[in-house]
Amino acid sequence: MATQINIFIFGSCVSRDAIGYLPADSYSLSKYIARQSLISSFSPSLRDHPALKSTNLDSGFQQEMLRGDFESSLVAELCDNAHQIDLLLIDLVDERGGVYVKDDGSVISNSLVVQTSGALNLASENYRLVRFGSDEHFSLWSNAFDMLVDLLGKTGLIGHLILLDNLWARETIQGETFPLSEGGVDPNLMNDRFQRYYSYAREHVGEAVVKVPDILCVADAKHKWGSAPFHYSDQFYFYVSHQIRRRSEGLNVSSS
């Protein structure tokens, strides 16, 4: 049996769904960390926070992601498993909610998991929301990205990185346009906000950034997760999976 290529994902369903377009006998998802801002990843761990002992989350996956965010799990996962990671696939979609920060340096990602957990009264703990796209958020994120690049250099993973640069879709293949309702998120606004994050990443990791052609960034209203600007049509995932296969050629893959 041929050696499988182990893929570690730090990102959203955008990356996770693309894995489904790869041949299962050649590629394996070794780890999936979602709902965690990079800012949270490089902040002090909150593993003993009482919020983790009582939540309204029924999903084991959601509970795992909530714990991972509180524990700032990315760094330990990369360090502990570097020798088993053939490709590190990152996307920035889960940065969209911003982060909650506290004066002592504590950070919690503003994700749907945190919002629905019912276990954390952010206001009473003196957290404040730093919105995605603000100068403060970009400063915190770029500092965290610098630390990530340094970590990847030390662990030997920098040459194994793929970071997706993808527009939020403005429309679906069925002809719907976003936002679908009044007050919905405007993809044009989000794309403008994301631009400097991708530019910063490209300045620091160069060709590791994979730009998905704008023409392929079209959503599918019949996507299994529902209609959203980052739930794309098949052509998007075909392109991403092709880039993964191309980047994996010539890799010295792990034996595990």
Number of C-alpha atoms within 10 A of each C-alpha: 5 6 13 18 25 21 22 26 23 24 24 20 19 21 24 22 17 19 22 15 16 18 12 12 11 13 21 18 17 15 16 17 20 26 25 29 28 27 26 28 24 22 19 14 19 18 15 11 12 11 18 16 9 11 16 11 16 9 10 9 13 18 18 14 21 26 21 22 30 25 22 26 20 22 16 12 14 20 14 11 13 18 15 17 23 25 26 21 21 22 23 21 23 21 24 17 18 22 25 21 21 15 9 8 10 17 27 27 29 25 22 13 21 24 13 13 18 13 16 17 11 16 10 7 9 11 18 14 18 20 17 19 22 12 11 12 18 21 13 17 22 18 14 19 20 14 15 19 17 13 16 20 12 11 15 13 19 18 16 17 22 21 23 21 23 23 24 24 27 20 22 21 14 11 12 14 16 21 17 14 9 8 7 9 14 18 20 15 11 17 15 12 16 22 14 14 18 20 13 15 19 17 11 14 15 12 14 18 20 19 16 17 12 13 10 18 23 25 29 24 20 15 13 9 10 13 18 23 25 21 25 27 19 16 14 21 24 17 16 22 20 14 15 20 15 10 16 16 9 7 12 9 17 14 11 10
